[in-house]
Amino acid sequence: MRHLLLGFTVVALLALPVLAVAAPVSGVYNSTDLGGQLLTGRASTWRSGINSGLPHVLHAQSWNGTALGSQWEIRCPTEPVNFLVQDNRVNGTGTVVYTSTFQGGTFAFFAGGWPWGDGTGTLGTTTLITTVQFVNYVPQASVVNGNTAGFFSNGCYLTFAIGNGFGVGETTSLDPSITKPANYPDFLDGSCGLAAANQQFGTWGNVITITMGINCPVPTAPSTWGKMKSLYR
């Protein structure tokens, strides 16, 4: 449960949304649990081994209750080195805080008449901070806060922050029967392709309490000769 998301399944592959060409719209937009129209989501983080292994690859998609990826998607931010760990437990009880730093990846917002428009772009750095609560060395719950940022293809700037996301499951050699449910995003490997059937390892959870900001540069209007003359009358 250490990795999620900021805080993507068979259904999505069978009904991929069609990208539109509407321009992104500047503003601040909230997820539905905050009273907005941005769907909350689900996320998975792949790793090369059942318990551990690098790289870690993030995949997150919107979730409308029945289908993944109908509104937005984040693909392939990659963590090439291991996360930082702060262990606050006393005699096995307390919290452990994991700080993960991912680089790169892409995002997409799909057509639907949403107030923020739609479009695709690339991400820079994604930071996820996961706090896991332990009792007698056994993990009980995890909470994830995170943020990412990047640029749309037309130059608009995106920020995407989550708070209080939470872990749902994780593969482990202690119980190999635990596998990712089909209604969580596909595991994507280090090449950003679908992970092989014998490498379905990692974590999955829910992405909630999202605040998204879009900032589009305002083009400078060229000055006309008439306007220039009026300045000096």
C-alpha positions as CSV (number, residue, x, y, z in Angstrom):
1,M,0.0,0.0,0.0
2,R,3.0,2.3,-0.1
3,H,2.5,3.6,-3.6
4,L,-0.5,5.0,-5.4
5,L,-1.4,8.0,-6.2
6,L,-1.6,11.9,-6.7
7,G,-2.5,11.7,-4.3
8,F,-6.0,3.3,-15.1
9,T,-8.5,-2.0,-17.1
10,V,-10.1,-4.1,-19.7
11,V,-13.1,-1.8,-19.8
12,A,-11.0,1.1,-20.6
13,L,-9.2,-0.7,-23.4
14,L,-12.5,-1.8,-25.0
15,A,-13.9,1.7,-25.0
16,L,-11.1,4.2,-25.3
17,P,-12.3,7.8,-25.2
18,V,-11.7,9.9,-28.3
19,L,-9.5,13.0,-27.9
20,A,-11.0,16.3,-28.9
21,V,-9.3,19.5,-30.0
22,A,-11.0,22.0,-27.7
23,A,-8.4,24.2,-26.0
24,P,-7.8,23.9,-22.2
25,V,-9.5,26.7,-20.2
26,S,-7.7,28.5,-17.4
27,G,-9.1,28.1,-13.9
28,V,-9.2,26.0,-10.7
29,Y,-11.3,22.8,-10.8
30,N,-12.2,20.4,-8.0
31,S,-13.2,16.8,-7.9
32,T,-16.7,15.6,-7.2
33,D,-16.1,14.9,-3.6
34,L,-15.2,18.6,-3.2
35,G,-18.3,19.8,-5.1
36,G,-16.7,20.0,-8.6
37,Q,-17.1,18.1,-11.8
38,L,-13.6,16.4,-12.0
39,L,-14.0,12.7,-11.4
40,T,-12.1,11.1,-8.6
41,G,-9.9,8.2,-9.8
42,R,-8.0,5.0,-9.2
43,A,-4.3,4.4,-9.5
44,S,-1.8,1.5,-9.7
45,T,1.9,1.5,-9.3
46,W,3.9,-1.3,-10.9
47,R,7.1,-2.8,-9.7
48,S,9.3,-5.6,-11.1
49,G,9.0,-8.0,-8.1
50,I,6.1,-9.2,-6.0
51,N,7.4,-7.4,-2.9
52,S,9.8,-4.8,-4.4
53,G,11.8,-3.9,-7.4
54,L,12.6,-0.9,-9.6
55,P,11.5,1.1,-11.5
56,H,8.1,2.0,-10.1
57,V,5.6,3.1,-12.7
58,L,2.4,5.0,-12.0
59,H,-0.9,4.8,-13.9
60,A,-4.0,6.7,-12.8
61,Q,-7.4,7.1,-14.4
62,S,-10.7,8.7,-13.6
63,W,-13.4,6.4,-12.3
64,N,-17.1,7.0,-12.8
65,G,-18.3,4.1,-10.8
66,T,-18.3,1.6,-13.8
67,A,-15.5,2.6,-16.1
68,L,-11.9,3.8,-16.0
69,G,-10.5,6.6,-18.0
70,S,-13.7,8.2,-19.3
71,Q,-12.5,11.7,-18.3
72,W,-8.8,11.8,-17.5
73,E,-5.6,9.7,-17.4
74,I,-2.0,9.9,-16.2
75,R,0.4,7.5,-17.7
76,C,3.9,6.4,-16.8
77,P,5.5,8.8,-14.4
78,T,8.5,6.6,-13.4
79,E,10.4,6.4,-10.1
80,P,13.9,5.1,-11.0
81,V,15.3,5.1,-7.5
82,N,13.8,3.9,-4.2
83,F,11.6,6.1,-2.1
84,L,12.7,7.9,1.1
85,V,11.5,6.3,4.4
86,Q,10.9,7.9,7.7
87,D,10.0,5.3,10.3
88,N,8.1,6.8,13.3
89,R,7.1,3.5,14.9
90,V,7.7,2.6,18.5
91,N,7.7,-1.1,19.2
92,G,6.1,-1.7,15.9
93,T,3.2,0.7,16.3
94,G,3.0,4.1,14.6
95,T,3.5,5.5,11.1
96,V,6.0,5.0,8.4
97,V,6.2,7.8,5.8
98,Y,7.3,7.0,2.2
99,T,8.3,9.9,-0.1
100,S,8.3,8.9,-3.8
101,T,9.6,11.0,-6.6
102,F,8.5,10.1,-10.2
103,Q,9.7,11.8,-13.4
104,G,8.1,12.2,-16.8
105,G,4.9,10.6,-18.0
106,T,2.0,12.0,-19.9
107,F,-1.6,13.2,-19.2
108,A,-4.8,13.4,-21.1
109,F,-8.2,15.1,-20.6
110,F,-10.9,13.6,-22.8
111,A,-13.8,15.3,-24.6
112,G,-17.1,15.7,-22.7
113,G,-18.0,19.4,-22.6
114,W,-16.1,19.9,-19.3
115,P,-15.5,23.4,-18.2
116,W,-11.7,22.9,-18.3
117,G,-11.7,21.8,-22.0
118,D,-9.5,18.9,-23.0
119,G,-6.1,18.1,-24.4
120,T,-2.9,16.2,-23.8
121,G,0.6,17.0,-22.5
122,T,3.7,15.9,-20.6
123,L,4.5,15.9,-16.9
124,G,7.6,16.9,-15.1
125,T,8.0,15.7,-11.5
126,T,5.3,13.9,-9.5
127,T,5.7,13.6,-5.7
128,L,3.7,11.2,-3.6
129,I,3.8,11.1,0.2
130,T,2.3,7.9,1.6
131,T,1.7,7.5,5.4
132,V,1.1,4.0,6.5
133,Q,-0.3,3.2,9.9
134,F,1.1,0.1,11.7
135,V,0.0,-1.8,14.7
136,N,2.4,-4.4,16.0
137,Y,4.3,-4.2,12.8
138,V,1.2,-5.0,10.7
139,P,0.1,-2.3,8.2
140,Q,-3.5,-1.2,8.9
141,A,-4.1,1.8,6.5
142,S,-2.4,4.2,4.2
143,V,-3.1,7.8,3.2
144,V,-1.6,9.4,0.1
145,N,-1.0,13.1,-0.7
146,G,0.7,14.2,-3.8
147,N,1.0,16.6,-6.7
148,T,2.3,16.8,-10.2
149,A,2.6,19.4,-12.9
150,G,3.2,19.7,-16.6
151,F,2.4,21.4,-19.9
152,F,-0.4,20.9,-22.4
153,S,0.7,20.6,-26.0
154,N,-0.4,24.2,-26.6
155,G,1.7,25.7,-23.7
156,C,-1.0,25.8,-21.0
157,Y,0.3,24.8,-17.6
158,L,-1.3,22.1,-15.5
159,T,-1.1,21.4,-11.7
160,F,-2.8,18.4,-10.3
161,A,-2.9,17.8,-6.5
162,I,-4.6,15.1,-4.4
163,G,-5.2,14.8,-0.7
164,N,-6.3,11.8,1.3
165,G,-6.0,9.2,-1.4
166,F,-5.8,5.8,0.1
167,G,-4.3,2.4,-0.5
168,V,-6.5,-0.6,-1.3
169,G,-4.2,-3.5,-2.0
170,E,-0.7,-4.7,-2.7
171,T,1.0,-7.9,-4.0
172,T,3.0,-9.8,-1.5
173,S,4.9,-13.1,-1.3
174,L,3.1,-13.7,2.1
175,D,-0.1,-14.2,0.1
176,P,0.5,-14.7,-3.7
177,S,-3.3,-15.1,-4.2
178,I,-3.7,-11.3,-3.8
179,T,-3.9,-9.7,-7.2
180,K,-4.9,-6.4,-8.6
181,P,-8.7,-6.2,-9.4
182,A,-9.6,-5.6,-13.0
183,N,-11.3,-2.4,-12.2
184,Y,-8.0,-0.7,-11.2
185,P,-5.7,0.7,-13.9
186,D,-3.5,-1.8,-15.7
187,F,0.1,-2.2,-14.5
188,L,2.4,-0.5,-16.9
189,D,6.1,-1.6,-16.9
190,G,9.3,0.3,-17.3
191,S,8.7,0.6,-21.1
192,C,5.3,2.1,-20.5
193,G,3.7,-1.0,-22.1
194,L,1.4,-3.4,-20.4
195,A,3.2,-5.5,-17.8
196,A,3.7,-9.1,-18.7
197,A,1.3,-11.7,-17.2
198,N,4.0,-13.0,-14.9
199,Q,4.9,-9.5,-13.7
200,Q,1.6,-8.3,-12.3
201,F,3.2,-6.8,-9.2
202,G,2.6,-3.6,-7.3
203,T,0.0,-1.6,-5.4
204,W,-3.4,0.0,-6.1
205,G,-5.7,2.5,-4.5
206,N,-8.1,5.4,-4.8
207,V,-7.4,9.0,-5.9
208,I,-9.7,11.5,-4.2
209,T,-9.9,15.2,-3.1
210,I,-8.3,16.5,-6.3
211,T,-7.6,20.2,-7.0
212,M,-6.6,20.9,-10.6
213,G,-5.3,24.2,-11.9
214,I,-4.9,25.2,-15.6
215,N,-3.0,28.4,-16.5
216,C,-3.0,29.4,-20.1
217,P,-0.7,32.3,-21.2
218,V,-2.6,35.3,-22.6
219,P,-1.1,36.3,-26.0
220,T,0.0,39.9,-26.3
221,A,-2.1,41.7,-28.8
222,P,0.0,43.5,-31.4
223,S,-0.2,47.3,-31.3
224,T,-1.7,49.0,-34.4
225,W,-0.1,52.2,-35.8
226,G,-3.3,54.1,-35.0
227,K,-3.1,53.0,-31.4
228,M,0.6,54.0,-31.2
229,K,-0.2,57.5,-32.5
230,S,-3.0,58.0,-30.0
231,L,-0.5,57.5,-27.1
232,Y,1.4,60.6,-28.2
233,R,-1.5,63.0,-28.9
